[in-house]
C-alpha cells in the first residue's frame, strides 16, 4: 500500500485531484481504517476548495488517529475558514 500512497501523493501534488480522490475512494471502500488515506483525501478536497469534504475527511482521520497529521490540517483549515478582516466590512 505504501507504493499506492506515494502514487496518490504524487497525483495530489500534480493537481490530478479527481484521479487521486477516485483511488482513495477505492482504498477506503475496501474497509480500510487507515487514517492517512482520509488525511490525503482531505488534502485533495481542500485543494479543490471543497471545505466541507476536506473537514469531514480530516475529522475521520482524527477519529482513527488523534495524534496524526490531520489534527494540524484541520486546525489550519478552521483558522482559514474562521478568518475575516473586520476592516473590510467598514468600507
C-alpha positions in Angstrom: 0.0 0.0 0.0 3.0 2.3 0.5 3.6 2.5 -3.2 -0.1 3.3 -3.8 0.0 6.1 -1.2 3.1 7.5 -2.8 1.3 7.4 -6.2 -1.7 9.2 -4.6 0.6 11.9 -3.1 2.1 12.4 -6.5 -1.3 12.8 -8.1 -2.3 15.4 -5.5 0.9 17.4 -6.0 0.5 17.2 -9.7 -3.1 18.6 -9.4 -4.7 15.4 -10.6 -7.2 15.6 -7.7 -10.2 13.8 -9.1 -8.0 10.8 -10.0 -6.4 10.8 -6.5 -9.9 11.0 -4.9 -11.1 8.1 -7.0 -8.2 5.9 -5.9 -8.6 7.0 -2.3 -12.4 6.2 -2.5 -11.5 2.7 -3.7 -8.9 2.1 -1.0 -11.2 3.4 1.7 -14.1 1.4 0.4 -12.2 -1.7 1.0 -12.9 -1.3 4.7 -9.5 0.2 5.3 -9.2 2.1 8.6 -6.0 3.9 7.6 -6.1 7.5 8.9 -3.5 8.6 6.3 -6.0 7.7 3.4 -8.6 10.0 4.9 -5.9 12.7 5.5 -4.8 12.5 1.9 -8.4 12.6 0.6 -9.0 15.7 2.9 -5.9 17.3 1.3 -7.3 16.6 -2.2 -10.7 18.1 -1.4 -9.0 21.1 0.3 -7.1 21.8 -3.0 -10.5 21.6 -4.8 -11.8 24.2 -2.3 -14.4 21.7 -1.1 -14.1 22.7 2.5 -16.9 20.5 3.9 -15.5 17.3 2.4 -12.0 18.3 3.5 -13.1 18.8 7.1 -15.1 15.6 7.1 -12.1 13.6 5.9 -9.8 15.3 8.4 -12.2 14.5 11.2 -12.4 10.9 10.2 -8.6 10.7 10.1 -8.5 12.3 13.6 -11.0 9.8 14.9 -8.7 7.0 13.7 -5.5 8.6 14.9 -5.8 11.5 17.3 -2.1 12.2 17.0 -1.8 12.2 13.2 -1.2 15.0 10.7 -4.9 15.6 10.2 -5.1 17.3 13.5 -2.9 20.2 12.3 -4.5 20.2 8.8 -8.0 20.5 10.5 -6.8 23.3 12.8 -5.3 25.3 9.9 -8.3 24.9 7.7 -10.6 26.0 10.5 -8.4 29.1 11.0 -8.7 29.9 7.4 -12.5 29.5 7.3 -12.9 31.5 10.5 -10.7 34.3 9.4 -12.2 37.6 8.4 -10.9 41.1 8.1 -13.1 43.4 10.2 -11.8 46.5 8.4 -13.2 45.1 5.1 -16.7 45.4 6.5 -16.3 49.1 7.2 -15.5 50.2 3.7 
